[in-house]
Amino acid sequence: MNQLPAEHHPAGAVRLGCPVWACSGWVGSLYRARTARDQWLNQYSEVFGTVEGNSTFYGLPDTATADRWARSVQPGFHFCLKLPRIISHDLRLTNASRPVQDFLRVAEIIQARGTLGPTFIQLPPDFSPAEKNSLEKFVEILPADLLWSVEVRHHDWFDNAANEQWLLQLLSERQIDFVLFDSRPLFSAPPSDDTEERAAARKPRTPLRTTVTGQHPFLRLICRNRLPESQPWIREWAETVSDWLQRGLRPYVFTHAPDDQFAPIMAAAMQRELHVISSDVPAPAEWPGNRQPPLSQGSLF
């Protein structure tokens, strides 16, 4: 699976994005009004350089759909597909050769068009170091020409001792990125609406880490719905991301909000902070939905 030469996205070396691209609440702001749903991905990729492909966690697209996704985006855009739950949660990484091959067939299509980022392996909350042999055997069979990242949620992985050291060494040796998950903004105050309450009930409160094990640090920042309540953490992470860029790393940064409608606002805020710190990161692009449409001939008279 040879990837096409990488092109930088207009957002710069850091790829910023959201957990989804199909959000009807973005029509009229991120997306132009009255835009057909099949145009959303293209307009999303004009602004952001990546997206979490969470839909592949629940089911794989057919090959025609995967190819359409890959052809719909701007040069330099990357999909970070989520490994299907049948592999990570149902089979717990064991005896999974058939579903892994099914996933790789989809990944190969996207990879062939140069639009595949790190595949995101999210392990279930009860996947503890007791199953480390399963994790080790699984990562050993992963194709080396693809990028991979791993998120652990069981607190025993965060012991500042043998378990954590073992995990970080395993990932470092194989240049697999350790997913950095920060839910501090979400839990910084009581929920202010139903979406924040539901998010607080679902999202884990794993210990904060800034550890880098590969060349593509993978950050998932779980914000609140209001930018001022999330801004301190966005600003803090912008400093860290800027440092990564100075070290020649190529990070992927995803901003979440309990209500997906607000996720692009958080991503744009992160890019503004990075732009202030680093000249390598341009200012946020104007959203397609906010651009003035060109004047028609009839409107001139």
SULZICOR-V210313 format. One record per pair of residues at least 12 apart in sequence whose ideal C-beta (glycine too) atoms are under 10 Angstrom apart, sorted by the first residue. I is the first residue (numbers start at 0). J is the second residue. If there is no record, write none. Layout:
i:I j:J
i:I j:J
//
This chain:
i:0 j:103
i:0 j:106
i:0 j:107
i:0 j:108
i:0 j:109
i:0 j:110
i:0 j:111
i:0 j:115
i:0 j:142
i:0 j:144
i:0 j:145
i:1 j:110
i:1 j:111
i:1 j:113
i:1 j:144
i:2 j:109
i:2 j:110
i:2 j:111
i:2 j:112
i:2 j:113
i:2 j:114
i:2 j:115
i:2 j:144
i:2 j:145
i:2 j:146
i:3 j:74
i:3 j:110
i:3 j:111
i:3 j:112
i:3 j:113
i:3 j:114
i:3 j:115
i:4 j:113
i:5 j:74
i:5 j:75
i:5 j:77
i:5 j:113
i:5 j:114
i:5 j:249
i:6 j:73
i:6 j:74
i:6 j:75
i:6 j:76
i:6 j:113
i:6 j:114
i:7 j:48
i:7 j:74
i:7 j:75
i:7 j:249
i:7 j:279
i:8 j:44
i:8 j:45
i:8 j:46
i:8 j:47
i:8 j:48
i:8 j:49
i:8 j:72
i:8 j:73
i:8 j:74
i:8 j:75
i:8 j:76
i:8 j:77
i:8 j:284
i:9 j:44
i:9 j:45
i:9 j:46
i:9 j:47
i:9 j:48
i:9 j:73
i:9 j:74
i:9 j:75
i:9 j:76
i:9 j:281
i:9 j:284
i:10 j:45
i:10 j:46
i:10 j:47
i:10 j:48
i:10 j:49
i:10 j:73
i:10 j:75
i:10 j:76
i:10 j:266
i:10 j:270
i:10 j:273
i:10 j:274
i:10 j:280
i:10 j:281
i:10 j:282
i:10 j:283
i:10 j:284
i:11 j:48
i:11 j:75
i:11 j:244
i:11 j:270
i:11 j:273
i:11 j:274
i:11 j:277
i:11 j:278
i:11 j:279
i:11 j:280
i:11 j:281
i:12 j:48
i:12 j:75
i:12 j:243
i:12 j:244
i:12 j:247
i:12 j:248
i:12 j:249
i:12 j:250
i:12 j:277
i:12 j:279
i:12 j:280
i:13 j:48
i:13 j:49
i:13 j:216
i:13 j:218
i:13 j:237
i:13 j:240
i:13 j:241
i:13 j:243
i:13 j:244
i:13 j:248
i:13 j:249
i:13 j:250
i:13 j:251
i:13 j:252
i:13 j:269
i:13 j:270
i:13 j:273
i:13 j:277
i:13 j:279
i:13 j:280
i:14 j:47
i:14 j:48
i:14 j:49
i:14 j:50
i:14 j:75
i:14 j:76
i:14 j:77
i:14 j:79
i:14 j:116
i:14 j:215
i:14 j:249
i:14 j:250
i:14 j:251
i:14 j:252
i:14 j:253
i:15 j:46
i:15 j:47
i:15 j:48
i:15 j:49
i:15 j:50
i:15 j:218
i:15 j:240
i:15 j:250
i:15 j:251
i:15 j:252
i:15 j:253
i:15 j:254
i:15 j:263
i:15 j:265
i:15 j:266
i:15 j:267
i:15 j:269
i:15 j:270
i:15 j:273
i:15 j:280
i:15 j:283
i:16 j:43
i:16 j:44
i:16 j:46
i:16 j:47
i:16 j:48
i:16 j:49
i:16 j:50
i:16 j:51
i:16 j:76
i:16 j:77
i:16 j:78
i:16 j:79
i:16 j:116
i:16 j:251
i:16 j:252
i:16 j:253
i:16 j:254
i:16 j:262
i:16 j:263
i:16 j:266
i:17 j:29
i:17 j:43
i:17 j:46
i:17 j:47
i:17 j:49
i:17 j:50
i:17 j:51
i:17 j:253
i:17 j:254
i:17 j:255
i:17 j:256
i:17 j:259
i:17 j:261
i:17 j:262
i:17 j:263
i:17 j:264
i:17 j:265
i:17 j:266
i:18 j:50
i:18 j:51
i:18 j:52
i:18 j:53
i:18 j:79
i:18 j:81
i:18 j:219
i:18 j:221
i:18 j:253
i:18 j:254
i:18 j:255
i:18 j:256
i:18 j:259
i:18 j:262
i:19 j:39
i:19 j:43
i:19 j:50
i:19 j:51
i:19 j:52
i:19 j:53
i:19 j:54
i:19 j:255
i:19 j:259
i:19 j:262
i:20 j:39
i:20 j:40
i:20 j:41
i:20 j:42
i:20 j:43
i:20 j:44
i:20 j:47
i:20 j:50
i:20 j:51
i:20 j:52
i:20 j:54
i:20 j:68
i:20 j:71
i:20 j:72
i:20 j:78
i:20 j:259
i:20 j:263
i:21 j:36
i:21 j:39
i:21 j:40
i:21 j:43
i:21 j:50
i:21 j:54
i:21 j:259
i:22 j:39
i:22 j:43
i:22 j:258
i:22 j:259
i:22 j:260
i:22 j:261
i:22 j:262
i:22 j:263
i:23 j:36
i:23 j:39
i:23 j:259
i:23 j:260
i:24 j:258
i:24 j:259
i:24 j:260
i:24 j:261
i:24 j:262
i:24 j:263
i:25 j:39
i:25 j:42
i:25 j:43
i:25 j:259
i:25 j:260
i:25 j:262
i:25 j:263
i:25 j:286
i:25 j:287
i:25 j:288
i:26 j:39
i:26 j:42
i:26 j:288
i:27 j:286
i:27 j:288
i:27 j:289
i:28 j:260
i:28 j:263
i:28 j:264
i:28 j:286
i:28 j:287
i:28 j:288
i:28 j:289
i:29 j:42
i:29 j:43
i:29 j:45
i:29 j:46
i:29 j:47
i:29 j:260
i:29 j:262
i:29 j:263
i:29 j:264
i:29 j:266
i:29 j:267
i:29 j:286
i:29 j:287
i:29 j:288
i:29 j:289
i:30 j:42
i:30 j:43
i:30 j:45
i:30 j:46
i:30 j:263
i:30 j:286
i:30 j:287
i:30 j:288
i:31 j:286
i:31 j:287
i:31 j:288
i:31 j:289
i:31 j:290
i:31 j:292
i:32 j:287
i:32 j:288
i:32 j:292
i:34 j:287
i:34 j:288
i:37 j:67
i:37 j:71
i:38 j:71
i:38 j:287
i:39 j:71
i:39 j:287
i:40 j:67
i:40 j:68
i:40 j:70
i:40 j:71
i:40 j:72
i:40 j:73
i:40 j:76
i:40 j:78
i:41 j:70
i:41 j:71
i:41 j:72
i:41 j:73
i:41 j:76
i:41 j:287
i:42 j:71
i:42 j:73
i:42 j:286
i:42 j:287
i:42 j:288
i:43 j:71
i:43 j:72
i:43 j:73
i:43 j:76
i:43 j:263
i:43 j:286
i:43 j:287
i:44 j:71
i:44 j:72
i:44 j:73
i:44 j:74
i:44 j:75
i:44 j:76
i:44 j:77
i:44 j:78
i:44 j:114
i:45 j:72
i:45 j:73
i:45 j:76
i:45 j:284
i:45 j:285
i:45 j:286
i:45 j:287
i:45 j:290
i:46 j:73
i:46 j:263
i:46 j:266
i:46 j:267
i:46 j:270
i:46 j:283
i:46 j:284
i:46 j:285
i:46 j:286
i:46 j:287
i:46 j:288
i:47 j:72
i:47 j:73
i:47 j:76
i:47 j:253
i:47 j:254
i:47 j:262
i:47 j:263
i:47 j:266
i:47 j:267
i:47 j:270
i:47 j:283
i:47 j:284
i:48 j:72
i:48 j:73
i:48 j:75
i:48 j:76
i:48 j:77
i:48 j:116
i:48 j:251
i:48 j:252
i:48 j:266
i:48 j:270
i:49 j:72
i:49 j:75
i:49 j:76
i:49 j:77
i:49 j:78
i:49 j:79
i:49 j:114
i:49 j:116
i:49 j:117
i:49 j:217
i:49 j:250
i:49 j:251
i:49 j:252
i:49 j:253
i:49 j:266
i:50 j:68
i:50 j:72
i:50 j:76
i:50 j:77
i:50 j:78
i:50 j:79
i:50 j:80
i:50 j:116
i:50 j:251
i:50 j:253
i:51 j:78
i:51 j:79
i:51 j:80
i:51 j:81
i:51 j:116
i:51 j:119
i:51 j:121
i:51 j:217
i:51 j:219
i:51 j:251
i:51 j:253
i:51 j:255
i:52 j:65
i:52 j:68
i:52 j:77
i:52 j:78
i:52 j:79
i:52 j:80
i:52 j:81
i:52 j:82
i:52 j:105
i:52 j:106
i:52 j:109
i:52 j:115
i:52 j:116
i:52 j:118
i:52 j:119
i:53 j:79
i:53 j:80
i:53 j:81
i:53 j:119
i:53 j:121
i:54 j:68
i:54 j:80
i:54 j:81
i:55 j:78
i:55 j:79
i:55 j:80
i:55 j:81
i:55 j:82
i:55 j:83
i:55 j:84
i:55 j:102
i:55 j:105
i:55 j:106
i:55 j:118
i:55 j:119
i:56 j:80
i:56 j:81
i:56 j:82
i:56 j:83
i:56 j:84
i:56 j:85
i:56 j:86
i:56 j:87
i:56 j:88
i:56 j:119
i:56 j:121
i:57 j:81
i:57 j:83
i:57 j:84
i:57 j:85
i:58 j:83
i:58 j:84
i:58 j:85
i:59 j:80
i:59 j:83
i:59 j:85
i:59 j:98
i:59 j:101
i:59 j:102
i:59 j:104
i:59 j:105
i:59 j:106
i:60 j:80
i:60 j:105
i:60 j:108
i:60 j:109
i:61 j:105
i:62 j:104
i:62 j:105
i:62 j:107
i:62 j:108
i:63 j:108
i:64 j:105
i:64 j:108
i:65 j:78
i:65 j:80
i:65 j:104
i:65 j:105
i:65 j:106
i:65 j:107
i:65 j:108
i:65 j:109
i:65 j:112
i:65 j:114
i:66 j:105
i:66 j:108
i:66 j:109
i:66 j:111
i:66 j:112
i:67 j:108
i:68 j:80
i:68 j:105
i:68 j:108
i:68 j:109
i:68 j:112
i:68 j:114
i:69 j:108
i:69 j:109
i:69 j:110
i:69 j:111
i:69 j:112
i:69 j:113
i:69 j:114
i:69 j:115
i:70 j:112
i:70 j:114
i:71 j:114
i:72 j:109
i:72 j:112
i:72 j:113
i:72 j:114
i:73 j:114
i:74 j:113
i:74 j:114
i:75 j:113
i:75 j:114
i:76 j:113
i:76 j:114
i:76 j:116
i:77 j:109
i:77 j:113
i:77 j:114
i:77 j:115
i:77 j:116
i:77 j:117
i:77 j:146
i:77 j:215
i:77 j:249
i:77 j:251
i:78 j:106
i:78 j:109
i:78 j:110
i:78 j:112
i:78 j:114
i:78 j:115
i:78 j:116
i:78 j:117
i:78 j:118
i:79 j:115
i:79 j:116
i:79 j:117
i:79 j:118
i:79 j:119
i:79 j:146
i:79 j:148
i:79 j:215
i:79 j:217
i:79 j:251
i:79 j:253
i:80 j:102
i:80 j:105
i:80 j:106
i:80 j:109
i:80 j:115
i:80 j:116
i:80 j:117
i:80 j:118
i:80 j:119
i:80 j:145
i:81 j:102
i:81 j:118
i:81 j:119
i:81 j:120
i:81 j:121
i:81 j:150
i:82 j:95
i:82 j:98
i:82 j:99
i:82 j:102
i:82 j:106
i:82 j:118
i:82 j:119
i:82 j:120
i:82 j:121
i:82 j:122
i:82 j:137
i:82 j:141
i:82 j:147
i:82 j:148
i:82 j:149
i:83 j:95
i:83 j:98
i:83 j:99
i:83 j:101
i:83 j:102
i:83 j:105
i:84 j:98
i:84 j:121
i:84 j:123
i:85 j:97
i:85 j:98
i:85 j:99
i:85 j:101
i:85 j:102
i:86 j:98
i:86 j:99
i:86 j:101
i:86 j:102
i:86 j:120
i:86 j:137
i:87 j:119
i:87 j:120
i:87 j:121
i:87 j:122
i:87 j:123
i:87 j:126
i:87 j:137
i:87 j:149
i:87 j:150
i:88 j:121
i:88 j:122
i:88 j:123
i:88 j:124
i:88 j:125
i:88 j:126
i:89 j:123
i:90 j:133
i:90 j:137
i:91 j:122
i:91 j:123
i:91 j:125
i:91 j:126
i:91 j:130
i:91 j:133
i:91 j:134
i:91 j:137
i:92 j:120
i:92 j:122
i:92 j:126
i:92 j:130
i:92 j:132
i:92 j:133
i:92 j:134
i:92 j:135
i:92 j:136
i:92 j:137
i:92 j:138
i:92 j:140
i:93 j:130
i:93 j:132
i:93 j:133
i:93 j:134
i:93 j:136
i:93 j:137
i:94 j:133
i:95 j:133
i:95 j:137
i:95 j:140
i:96 j:140
i:99 j:137
i:99 j:140
i:99 j:141
i:99 j:142
i:102 j:118
i:103 j:118
i:103 j:141
i:103 j:142
i:103 j:145
i:106 j:118
i:106 j:142
i:106 j:145
i:107 j:142
i:107 j:145
i:110 j:142
i:110 j:144
i:110 j:145
i:110 j:146
i:115 j:145
i:115 j:146
i:116 j:145
i:116 j:146
i:116 j:148
i:116 j:215
i:116 j:217
i:116 j:249
i:116 j:251
i:117 j:145
i:117 j:146
i:117 j:147
i:117 j:148
i:117 j:149
i:117 j:175
i:117 j:176
i:117 j:178
i:117 j:213
i:117 j:214
i:117 j:215
i:117 j:216
i:117 j:217
i:117 j:251
i:118 j:141
i:118 j:142
i:118 j:145
i:118 j:146
i:118 j:147
i:118 j:148
i:118 j:149
i:118 j:175
i:119 j:146
i:119 j:147
i:119 j:148
i:119 j:149
i:119 j:150
i:119 j:176
i:119 j:178
i:119 j:217
i:119 j:219
i:119 j:251
i:119 j:253
i:120 j:134
i:120 j:137
i:120 j:138
i:120 j:141
i:120 j:147
i:120 j:148
i:120 j:149
i:120 j:150
i:120 j:151
i:120 j:175
i:120 j:178
i:121 j:148
i:121 j:149
i:121 j:150
i:121 j:151
i:121 j:152
i:121 j:178
i:121 j:180
i:121 j:219
i:122 j:134
i:122 j:149
i:122 j:150
i:122 j:151
i:122 j:152
i:122 j:153
i:122 j:156
i:122 j:178
i:123 j:151
i:123 j:152
i:123 j:153
i:124 j:151
i:124 j:152
i:124 j:153
i:124 j:154
i:124 j:203
i:124 j:205
i:125 j:152
i:125 j:153
i:126 j:151
i:126 j:152
i:126 j:153
i:126 j:155
i:126 j:156
i:127 j:151
i:127 j:152
i:127 j:153
i:127 j:154
i:127 j:155
i:127 j:156
i:127 j:162
i:128 j:151
i:128 j:153
i:128 j:155
i:128 j:156
i:128 j:158
i:128 j:161
i:128 j:162
i:128 j:163
i:128 j:165
i:128 j:166
i:129 j:153
i:129 j:155
i:129 j:162
i:130 j:153
i:131 j:156
i:131 j:162
i:131 j:165
i:131 j:166
i:131 j:169
i:134 j:149
i:134 j:151
i:134 j:156
i:134 j:165
i:134 j:166
i:134 j:169
i:134 j:170
i:135 j:165
i:135 j:166
i:135 j:169
i:135 j:173
i:137 j:149
i:138 j:169
i:138 j:170
i:138 j:172
i:138 j:173
i:138 j:175
i:139 j:169
i:139 j:173
i:141 j:173
i:141 j:175
i:143 j:173
i:143 j:174
i:146 j:174
i:146 j:175
i:146 j:176
i:146 j:213
i:146 j:214
i:146 j:215
i:146 j:217
i:146 j:249
i:146 j:251
i:147 j:170
i:147 j:173
i:147 j:174
i:147 j:175
i:147 j:176
i:147 j:213
i:147 j:215
i:147 j:217
i:148 j:170
i:148 j:175
i:148 j:176
i:148 j:177
i:148 j:178
i:148 j:179
i:148 j:212
i:148 j:213
i:148 j:215
i:148 j:216
i:148 j:217
i:148 j:219
i:148 j:251
i:149 j:166
i:149 j:169
i:149 j:170
i:149 j:173
i:149 j:175
i:149 j:176
i:149 j:177
i:149 j:178
i:149 j:212
i:149 j:213
i:149 j:217
i:150 j:176
i:150 j:177
i:150 j:178
i:150 j:179
i:150 j:180
i:150 j:203
i:150 j:205
i:150 j:217
i:150 j:219
i:151 j:163
i:151 j:166
i:151 j:170
i:151 j:177
i:151 j:178
i:151 j:180
i:151 j:203
i:151 j:205
i:152 j:178
i:152 j:180
i:152 j:202
i:152 j:203
i:152 j:204
i:152 j:205
i:153 j:203
i:153 j:205
i:154 j:203
i:154 j:204
i:154 j:205
i:154 j:206
i:156 j:177
i:156 j:205
i:156 j:206
i:156 j:208
i:157 j:205
i:157 j:206
i:157 j:207
i:157 j:208
i:158 j:206
i:159 j:206
i:159 j:208
i:163 j:177
i:163 j:206
i:163 j:208
i:163 j:210
i:166 j:210
i:166 j:212
i:167 j:208
i:167 j:210
i:167 j:211
i:167 j:212
i:168 j:212
i:169 j:212
i:170 j:210
i:170 j:211
i:170 j:212
i:170 j:213
i:171 j:210
i:171 j:211
i:171 j:212
i:171 j:213
i:172 j:212
i:173 j:212
i:173 j:213
i:174 j:212
i:174 j:213
i:174 j:214
i:174 j:215
i:175 j:212
i:175 j:213
i:175 j:215
i:175 j:217
i:176 j:210
i:176 j:211
i:176 j:212
i:176 j:213
i:176 j:214
i:176 j:215
i:176 j:216
i:176 j:217
i:176 j:218
i:176 j:248
i:176 j:250
i:176 j:251
i:177 j:208
i:177 j:209
i:177 j:210
i:177 j:211
i:177 j:212
i:177 j:213
i:177 j:216
i:177 j:217
i:178 j:205
i:178 j:208
i:178 j:212
i:178 j:216
i:178 j:217
i:178 j:218
i:178 j:219
i:178 j:251
i:178 j:253
i:179 j:205
i:179 j:207
i:179 j:208
i:179 j:209
i:179 j:210
i:179 j:211
i:179 j:216
i:179 j:217
i:179 j:218
i:179 j:219
i:179 j:220
i:179 j:236
i:179 j:239
i:179 j:250
i:179 j:252
i:180 j:202
i:180 j:203
i:180 j:204
i:180 j:205
i:180 j:206
i:180 j:207
i:180 j:208
i:180 j:217
i:180 j:218
i:180 j:219
i:180 j:220
i:180 j:221
i:180 j:255
i:181 j:205
i:181 j:207
i:181 j:208
i:181 j:209
i:181 j:218
i:181 j:219
i:181 j:220
i:181 j:221
i:181 j:222
i:181 j:232
i:181 j:235
i:181 j:236
i:181 j:255
i:182 j:198
i:182 j:199
i:182 j:202
i:182 j:203
i:182 j:204
i:182 j:205
i:182 j:207
i:182 j:219
i:182 j:220
i:182 j:221
i:182 j:222
i:182 j:232
i:182 j:255
i:183 j:204
i:183 j:207
i:183 j:220
i:183 j:221
i:183 j:222
i:183 j:229
i:183 j:231
i:183 j:232
i:183 j:235
i:184 j:220
i:184 j:221
i:184 j:222
i:184 j:223
i:184 j:228
i:184 j:229
i:184 j:230
i:184 j:231
i:184 j:232
i:184 j:233
i:184 j:254
i:184 j:255
i:184 j:256
i:184 j:265
i:185 j:198
i:185 j:199
i:185 j:201
i:185 j:202
i:185 j:204
i:185 j:220
i:185 j:221
i:185 j:222
i:185 j:223
i:185 j:224
i:185 j:228
i:185 j:229
i:185 j:232
i:185 j:255
i:185 j:256
i:185 j:257
i:186 j:198
i:186 j:199
i:186 j:202
i:186 j:204
i:186 j:221
i:186 j:223
i:187 j:222
i:187 j:223
i:187 j:228
i:187 j:229
i:187 j:231
i:187 j:232
i:188 j:223
i:188 j:228
i:190 j:223
i:190 j:224
i:190 j:257
i:191 j:223
i:191 j:224
i:191 j:225
i:191 j:228
i:191 j:257
i:192 j:223
i:192 j:224
i:192 j:225
i:192 j:257
i:192 j:258
i:193 j:257
i:193 j:258
i:194 j:223
i:194 j:224
i:194 j:256
i:194 j:257
i:194 j:258
i:194 j:259
i:194 j:260
i:194 j:261
i:195 j:223
i:195 j:224
i:195 j:225
i:195 j:228
i:195 j:256
i:195 j:257
i:195 j:258
i:196 j:257
i:197 j:257
i:197 j:258
i:198 j:221
i:198 j:222
i:198 j:223
i:198 j:224
i:198 j:255
i:198 j:256
i:198 j:257
i:198 j:258
i:199 j:221
i:199 j:223
i:199 j:257
i:201 j:257
i:202 j:219
i:202 j:221
i:202 j:255
i:202 j:257
i:203 j:221
i:204 j:221
i:209 j:236
i:209 j:239
i:209 j:242
i:209 j:243
i:211 j:239
i:211 j:242
i:211 j:243
i:211 j:246
i:211 j:248
i:211 j:250
i:213 j:248
i:213 j:249
i:214 j:243
i:214 j:246
i:214 j:247
i:214 j:248
i:214 j:249
i:214 j:250
i:215 j:243
i:215 j:248
i:215 j:249
i:215 j:250
i:215 j:251
i:216 j:239
i:216 j:240
i:216 j:243
i:216 j:244
i:216 j:246
i:216 j:248
i:216 j:249
i:216 j:250
i:216 j:251
i:216 j:252
i:217 j:250
i:217 j:251
i:217 j:252
i:217 j:253
i:218 j:236
i:218 j:239
i:218 j:240
i:218 j:243
i:218 j:250
i:218 j:251
i:218 j:252
i:218 j:253
i:218 j:254
i:218 j:269
i:219 j:251
i:219 j:252
i:219 j:253
i:219 j:254
i:219 j:255
i:220 j:232
i:220 j:233
i:220 j:235
i:220 j:236
i:220 j:252
i:220 j:253
i:220 j:254
i:220 j:255
i:220 j:256
i:220 j:265
i:220 j:266
i:220 j:269
i:221 j:253
i:221 j:254
i:221 j:255
i:221 j:256
i:221 j:257
i:221 j:265
i:222 j:254
i:222 j:255
i:222 j:256
i:222 j:257
i:222 j:261
i:222 j:262
i:222 j:264
i:222 j:265
i:222 j:266
i:222 j:268
i:222 j:269
i:223 j:255
i:223 j:256
i:223 j:257
i:223 j:258
i:223 j:261
i:223 j:265
i:224 j:256
i:224 j:257
i:224 j:258
i:224 j:260
i:224 j:261
i:224 j:262
i:224 j:264
i:224 j:265
i:225 j:256
i:225 j:261
i:225 j:264
i:225 j:265
i:226 j:256
i:226 j:261
i:226 j:264
i:226 j:265
i:226 j:267
i:226 j:268
i:227 j:268
i:229 j:254
i:229 j:255
i:229 j:256
i:229 j:261
i:229 j:264
i:229 j:265
i:229 j:268
i:229 j:269
i:230 j:265
i:230 j:268
i:230 j:269
i:230 j:272
i:232 j:254
i:232 j:265
i:232 j:269
i:233 j:252
i:233 j:254
i:233 j:265
i:233 j:266
i:233 j:268
i:233 j:269
i:233 j:270
i:233 j:271
i:233 j:272
i:233 j:273
i:234 j:268
i:234 j:269
i:234 j:271
i:234 j:272
i:234 j:275
i:234 j:276
i:235 j:272
i:236 j:250
i:236 j:252
i:236 j:254
i:236 j:269
i:236 j:272
i:236 j:273
i:237 j:252
i:237 j:268
i:237 j:269
i:237 j:270
i:237 j:271
i:237 j:272
i:237 j:273
i:237 j:274
i:237 j:275
i:237 j:276
i:237 j:277
i:237 j:280
i:238 j:272
i:238 j:273
i:238 j:276
i:239 j:252
i:240 j:252
i:240 j:269
i:240 j:272
i:240 j:273
i:240 j:276
i:240 j:277
i:240 j:280
i:241 j:272
i:241 j:273
i:241 j:274
i:241 j:275
i:241 j:276
i:241 j:277
i:241 j:279
i:241 j:280
i:242 j:276
i:242 j:277
i:244 j:273
i:244 j:276
i:244 j:277
i:244 j:279
i:244 j:280
i:245 j:276
i:245 j:277
i:245 j:279
i:252 j:266
i:252 j:269
i:252 j:270
i:252 j:273
i:253 j:265
i:253 j:266
i:253 j:269
i:254 j:266
i:254 j:267
i:254 j:268
i:254 j:269
i:254 j:270
i:263 j:283
i:263 j:286
i:266 j:283
i:267 j:282
i:267 j:283
i:267 j:284
i:267 j:286
i:268 j:283
i:269 j:283
i:270 j:282
i:270 j:283
i:270 j:284
i:271 j:283
//
